[in-house]
């Protein structure tokens, strides 16, 4: 039999490494021994225990945090689904490279590394309303490229995106994975007016109808109604799991991409936390389906991984709280 491009990813999804239960138990025991009221640190204790469980380090530490942003363009933009031009994606990438984007400042504030990946911005994906966004080989290759985001080492991965029109694509992917119509999933995105929101919903509905026979397989849904940044984020999440790197998800796009893995294996996202919840209605739906509760509630709808970068500061504080209190107990 001839191997298919998705076969390696299906194998990975079937054999994901589990959490380190002993490391998690050790951290929770340290908090229990500390001179403080029981569970008084709330989610800080849970974050530290999660970090230990998925990094295998107890007490946990965050020394090489990385923000990885994946940028892609979409053929569905020809349906006027965003008030911004396609060129705005490349402009945003250039702004990040020049150090002038919001995420650059967040990375400086929280001492985070930053990588921005241009995913063939000059070649938009196929128009999902009438063709697949990517063929299977191209989707698998982009997932493999996303796996390289953690090359060089990281101990916390913060995932974000850039892509004009990709909130509509995220809505299509969410509907493909969980059901519903376009109107149930789309929102204003980067400032759509009422007429544009209607066009976004119509584009989603046309995509769902065109690909309806193939959406039962989550990886097929990814390649048909997703995009390059979605595929790359899936790959990055998988690589992080294999390398014991906890992950922070940021925004509707990253969460919709993560949902693909969840549908393939409900245990695939144990090493992921949701940094923040955007105002997009579809984001709340996906987060609820995945059982993810955001760490921050700041009304962020900016993209670029800003929410994940801000949440990384909280995760770093949780790690230091755990290790510092452990040191005090040993004195």
C-alpha positions in Angstrom: 0.0 0.0 0.0 1.2 3.5 -0.8 1.5 5.8 2.2 -0.6 8.9 2.2 0.7 12.3 3.3 -1.5 12.4 6.5 -0.4 8.9 7.6 2.5 10.1 9.8 0.2 12.6 11.6 -2.5 10.0 12.2 0.2 7.8 13.8 1.4 10.6 16.0 -2.1 11.4 17.1 -2.7 7.7 18.0 0.5 7.5 20.2 0.7 10.8 22.1 2.8 10.8 25.2 0.9 11.2 28.5 1.3 13.8 31.2 3.9 13.2 34.0 1.5 12.5 36.8 4.3 12.2 39.4 5.5 15.7 38.5 2.0 17.1 38.9 1.5 15.4 42.2 4.8 16.7 43.5 3.9 20.3 42.7 0.5 20.0 44.3 2.1 18.5 47.4 4.5 21.4 47.6 1.6 23.9 47.6 -0.2 21.8 50.2 2.9 21.9 52.5 3.4 25.7 52.1 2.5 28.0 54.9 -0.7 29.4 53.4 -4.4 28.8 53.3 -5.4 25.7 51.3 -5.8 26.5 47.5 -5.4 30.2 48.3 -3.4 30.8 45.1 -6.3 29.6 43.0 -5.5 29.0 39.3 -1.8 29.8 39.9 -1.5 26.4 41.6 -3.3 24.7 38.8 -1.1 26.4 36.2 2.1 25.4 38.0 0.8 21.8 38.3 -0.1 21.8 34.6 3.3 23.1 33.7 5.0 20.4 35.7 2.8 17.6 34.2 3.5 18.5 30.6 7.1 19.5 30.9 8.1 16.7 33.3 9.8 19.2 35.6 8.9 19.6 39.3 9.0 22.2 40.4 8.5 23.6 36.9 10.5 26.4 35.2 10.1 28.6 32.2 13.5 29.7 30.8 13.1 29.7 27.1 9.5 30.8 26.2 8.8 31.3 22.6 6.0 33.1 20.7 5.5 31.6 17.2 3.2 33.5 14.8 2.1 31.9 11.5 0.9 34.1 8.7 -1.2 33.0 5.8 -3.5 34.4 3.1 -6.8 33.0 1.8 -8.5 32.7 -1.6 -11.9 33.3 0.0 -10.9 37.0 0.3 -12.2 37.5 -3.2 -15.7 37.4 -1.6 -15.1 40.7 0.3 -15.1 39.1 3.8 -12.8 41.6 5.5 -12.5 45.4 5.5 -8.7 45.0 5.2 -6.8 44.3 2.0 -4.9 41.0 1.5 -1.7 43.1 1.6 -2.3 43.8 5.3 -1.0 40.4 6.2 2.4 41.0 4.7 2.4 44.5 6.2 1.8 43.0 9.7 4.6 40.5 9.2 7.0 43.4 8.2 5.9 45.4 11.3 6.7 42.5 13.5 10.1 42.1 11.8 10.8 45.8 12.4 9.9 45.5 16.1 6.9 47.8 15.9 4.0 45.5 16.5 2.2 45.0 19.8 3.6 41.5 20.2 7.1 42.9 20.0 6.4 45.0 23.1 4.7 42.1 24.9 7.7 39.9 24.2 10.1 42.6 25.6 8.0 43.0 28.7 7.9 39.3 29.5 11.3 38.3 28.1 9.9 36.0 25.4 11.5 34.9 22.1 9.6 35.6 18.9 9.5 33.9 15.5 7.2 35.0 12.7 6.6 32.6 9.8 5.5 33.8 6.4 3.6 30.9 4.8 3.7 31.7 1.1 1.8 35.0 1.5 2.1 35.6 -2.3 0.1 32.4 -3.0 -3.3 32.5 -1.2 -4.9 29.2 -0.5 -7.7 27.9 -2.7 -11.1 29.6 -2.4 -12.8 27.3 0.1 -16.3 28.1 -1.3 -15.5 26.2 -4.5 -12.2 24.2 -3.9 -10.0 22.8 -1.2 -7.8 25.3 0.5 -4.9 22.9 0.2 -4.2 19.5 -1.3 -3.3 16.7 1.1 0.4 16.9 0.3 0.6 20.6 0.7 -1.4 20.5 4.0 0.9 17.8 5.4 4.0 19.7 4.4 2.7 22.8 6.1 2.0 20.8 9.3 5.6 19.5 9.1 6.8 23.0 8.7 4.9 24.1 11.7 6.6 21.3 13.7 9.9 23.1 13.1 8.7 26.1 15.1 10.2 24.5 18.3 13.5 23.6 16.6 16.3 25.1 18.7 14.6 24.6 21.9 11.7 26.1 23.9 10.1 25.2 27.2 6.8 27.2 26.7 5.2 27.7 23.2 2.8 30.6 22.6 0.9 30.3 19.4 -0.6 33.1 17.4 -1.6 34.0 13.8 -1.7 36.7 11.2 -4.0 36.5 8.2 -6.6 38.8 6.7 -9.9 37.0 6.4 -8.9 34.1 8.6 -11.6 34.6 11.2 -14.1 33.6 8.5 -11.9 30.5 7.7 -11.8 29.7 11.5 -15.6 29.9 11.5 -15.8 27.5 8.5 -13.5 25.1 10.3 -15.4 25.3 13.5 -18.7 24.7 11.7 -17.1 21.8 9.8 -15.9 20.2 13.0 -18.9 20.8 15.3 -21.9 21.6 13.1 -24.0 24.7 12.6 -24.4 27.3 9.9 -22.2 30.2 9.0 -24.4 32.7 10.9 -23.8 30.7 14.1 -20.0 31.1 13.8 -19.0 34.3 12.2 -18.5 37.7 13.8 -17.1 41.1 13.1 -13.5 40.0 12.8 -11.3 43.0 12.2 -14.3 45.4 11.8 -16.8 44.0 9.4 -20.1 45.8 9.1 -23.5 44.1 9.0 -23.5 43.5 5.3 -20.0 42.0 5.4 -20.9 39.7 8.3 -23.7 38.4 6.1 -21.2 37.8 3.3 -18.9 36.0 5.7 -21.8 33.7 6.8 -22.7 33.0 3.2 -19.1 32.1 2.4 -19.0 29.7 5.3 -22.3 28.1 4.2 -21.1 27.7 0.6 -17.8 26.1 1.8 -19.7 23.6 4.1 -22.0 22.7 1.2 -19.2 22.2 -1.3 -17.1 20.0 1.0 -19.9 18.3 2.9 -19.0 14.8 1.8 -15.5 15.0 3.2 -15.8 16.8 6.5 -16.1 13.8 8.8 -12.4 13.4 8.9 -10.8 16.3 10.9 -7.6 16.3 8.9 -9.6 16.5 5.7 -11.6 19.3 7.2 -8.4 21.1 7.9 -7.1 20.9 4.4 -10.4 21.7 2.7 -11.8 24.6 4.7 -8.7 25.7 6.7 -5.5 27.4 5.6 -1.7 27.3 5.9 -1.5 29.0 9.3 -4.1 26.6 10.7 -2.1 23.6 9.4 1.2 25.0 10.7 -0.4 25.6 14.2 -1.6 22.0 14.2 2.0 20.8 13.5 3.4 23.1 16.2 1.0 21.7 18.8 1.9 18.1 17.9 5.6 18.8 18.0 5.3 20.5 21.4 3.5 17.5 22.8 6.2 15.1 21.5 8.9 17.3 23.0 7.2 18.0 26.4 6.6 21.7 25.7 3.5 23.2 27.3 1.4 25.4 24.9 -0.6 28.6 25.2 -3.2 29.1 22.5 -4.2 32.6 21.4 -7.3 33.6 19.5 -10.0 32.0 17.4 -7.6 30.8 14.7 -5.2 28.9 17.0 -8.1 27.4 18.9 -9.9 26.3 15.8 -6.7 24.7 14.6 -6.3 22.9 17.9 -9.8 21.6 17.6 -8.8 19.6 14.6 -6.4 17.6 16.8 -9.0 17.3 19.5 -11.5 15.8 17.0 -8.8 13.3 15.9 -7.9 12.5 19.5 -9.8 14.0 22.5 -6.6 13.8 24.6 -4.5 15.7 22.1 -4.7 19.1 23.9 -3.9 18.3 27.5 -0.7 20.2 27.2 -2.5 23.3 26.0 -4.1 26.2 27.8 -6.2 29.0 26.3 -4.5 32.3 26.9 -7.5 34.6 26.3 -11.0 34.6 24.7 -11.7 37.0 21.8 -15.1 38.6 21.2 -15.6 36.4 18.1 -18.7 34.3 18.9 -17.1 31.3 17.2 -14.2 31.4 19.6 -16.3 31.0 22.6 -18.0 28.0 21.0 -14.8 26.2 20.2 -13.3 26.9 23.6 -16.4 25.5 25.3 -16.3 22.4 23.0 -12.7 21.9 24.0 -13.3 22.5 27.7 -10.8 25.4 27.7 -11.2 28.3 30.2 -9.2 31.4 29.3 -6.5 32.6 31.6 -7.1 36.2 30.7 -10.3 38.2 29.9 -9.1 41.5 28.3 -11.4 41.7 25.3 -8.4 41.0 23.0 -9.2 40.6 19.3 -5.8 41.7 17.9 -4.1 38.5 16.8 -0.3 38.3 16.6 -0.2 36.0 19.7 -0.7 39.1 22.0 -3.0 37.2 24.4 -0.6 34.2 24.6 2.4 36.5 25.2 0.6 38.3 28.0 -0.5 34.9 29.5 3.1 33.7 29.3 3.9 36.2 32.0 1.3 34.6 34.2 2.7 31.1 33.5 6.2 32.3 34.3 5.0 33.7 37.6 3.2 30.5 38.5 6.5 28.5 37.8 8.5 30.9 40.0 5.9 30.8 42.7 6.1 27.0 42.8 9.9 26.8 42.7 10.3 29.6 45.2 7.9 28.1 47.7 9.5 24.7 47.3 12.9 26.2 48.1 11.4 27.8 51.3 9.9 24.5 52.4 13.3 22.8 52.1 15.1 25.5 54.2 
